[in-house]
Amino acid sequence: RDIGDRKRTERQLSQLRETVATLMLADDRTTVVDTAIEAITDIIELPVVAYYRRDKDTLRPDAISSKAKTILDEFPAFEPGEGLIWTAVETGTQQYYPDLQVVEGRYNPETVLRTELQLPVADDGVILVGSTTPDDITESERDLLGILGDRVETALSLLERAEQLQQAKAKIAAERQQLRDVIDAIPQLVCAQ
């Protein structure tokens, strides 16, 4: 059993490395989020994976694994204070619930989910990972998912910075063109006098 666990962990680490490389080269946020959802589904082999994006003071489902759509009927938006997910947002720390059935404050008391892990991604959103089996995410898997969540945050931050850089370059190019237009108009103004 020990060798099997070790091999599984090695496989998961290898997949995580590949995923991180893909995340860092992503061209847009949709690719980052979709890659993360797919990787978690493949690496940890859990059925429910979703990304909830923060939209002002509401968390809205942004991406959902195909397996999750077959298990859960709805993916609600969460207003502040609704459900356990806001604890991850407010504390900025990973939240693990090994048995949702005994946890007060869950959004849906009738949920089929038994295990839930919430990974905050800066101010952007939360990765939600769940299972219908109690205590279904090992400590090492939670560590791996924490690393992946951090890399999603980094990838989204890089995309935001790249966009800001592009906007700054466009603004500088427009200002340079204005300056050229003024410089080109000076000889005509001098001759007109």
N, C-alpha and C positions, 0 to 999 in steps of 0.2 A: 504494500500500500504506500509506503514512504517513497519508493522509487516512482510509482505512478503519480503521486502528488507533485514530486519534483519535476517530472517530465511535463506535467500539465502546466506548472508554473513557468518553466522554461519556454513552453509554447506560447503562453500568454504574454510573457515579456517580449518575445520575438514579434508577436503580432502588435504589441503596444509600440515598439520601436518603429515598425512600418507605418502604423497609424499616425504617429507623431510627425514623421517625415511628410506624409500626405497633408496633414493639417497645416504645417508650416509653409507649404507650397500652394495652398488653396488660393483661388482668385476672388472668392466672395464668401459671405457669411453663410449662405445656404449650403455650400460645399463643406464648410467647417462643421456645421451642425449635423448635416446628413452623414458625414464621415464618422463623426463621434457616435451617433445613434447606431449606425451599422457596426462599428467596431465593438461597442459594448455588447450588442446582441451576439456577435460572433465570438468575442474573446471570453466573456463571462457566461455566455449561453443562458441568459435569463430572458424571459418572455416579454416583460414590460419595460420599455425604454422610451422616454419622452423628453423633449426639451421644451421648457416653458420660458418664454421670453418676457421680460419685463416691459410693459407698455404703460408708462407713467406709474400709477399705483395699482396696476393689475398684472397678474401673471397669466399669459395666454399660451395655449399649446401652439408651438411653432413647428415641431417635427415629432412624429410618433412612429415607432417601429411597427412593421406590418403584423407581427405577432401580438403586439399590444392591442391592436384594433380587433383581433379575434377574441380577446379575453375580456376587455372592458367595453361597456356600452357607450360610455361618454367620457369626454375629456374636457372638464369644465374650466372656465377661467376662474382664477382665485382673486378675490378682493382682499385688501389687507385684513389680516386676522382670521381669514377663512382657511381652515385646514392646517395641517402640520407644516406645510411647505414654507410658510412665512418665517418659521423659526430659522431655517437655513438662510433665508434672505436677510433677516435682521441680524443674525449673529455672524454671517459670513463663514460659517463652519459646516462641515459635513454632518448630516443628521442620519442616524441609523435606527430603524425601528424593526427589531427582530420578530415581533409579533404584534401587528397592528390591531388585532382583536382586543388587546388589553390596554391600548393606548387611548387616553382621553383626548378629545379635541380633533379627532380625525374627521375629515370632511364628509365622508360617506360611511356611516356606521354599518352599512350592509355590504361593504366592499369585499370582493373575492380575494383581494390582495392580503397576504399575510406578512410579507417582508417588504420594507421600503427603505431605499437609500436616496438621500437628496444631496446633490453636489452643487453648491452655489458657484456661479460663474461671474465673479465680480458683480457689477451692477446690471449686467446684461440679462441674466436669467438663472435658471436652475435645471440641472439634469436630474431627472427622476428615474430610478431603477427599481423595479419591483418583481415580486414573485408570488405565486399562490401557495408556496410552501413556507412554513415558518423558519426563521433564522437561516435563510438560503444563500446568504452572501458571507463568505468567510472573511476573516480579518485581512488576509493577504489580498483577496479580491477587492476589498474596500480600499486598501492602500493603492492597488493598481488603478482603480477608478478615480481615486483622488489625484493621482499623477495625471491621468488623462484629462480630468476636469481642469487642472492647472494649465495643461497644454492647450485646451480649447480656449481658455481665457487669454493665453498668450497669442494664439493665432488670431482671435478676434481683435485684440489690441493692435497687432501688426497690420491687419487690414484697415483698421480705423486710421492708424498713422499713415499708411500708404495713401489713403484717400485724402487726408489732410495735406500731405505732401503734393499730391496731384493738384489739389485746389490752389495751394500756394504757388505752384509753378504756373498754373493758368493765370492767376492774378498778376504775377510778375511779367509774364508774356504780354498781357493786355496793357500793363503800365508802360512797358518798353515800347509797344506799338504806339501808344499815345505820345510818348516822348519823341519818337521818330517823326510822327505826324506834325508835332509842334516845330521840331527842328527843320523839317522840310518846308514848313510854312513861313519860317523866318525870312529867307531870301525874297520870297514873294512880297512880304510886308515891307521890307526895306526898299525894294524896287518901286513899290506902289507909292512911296512917299516922295 
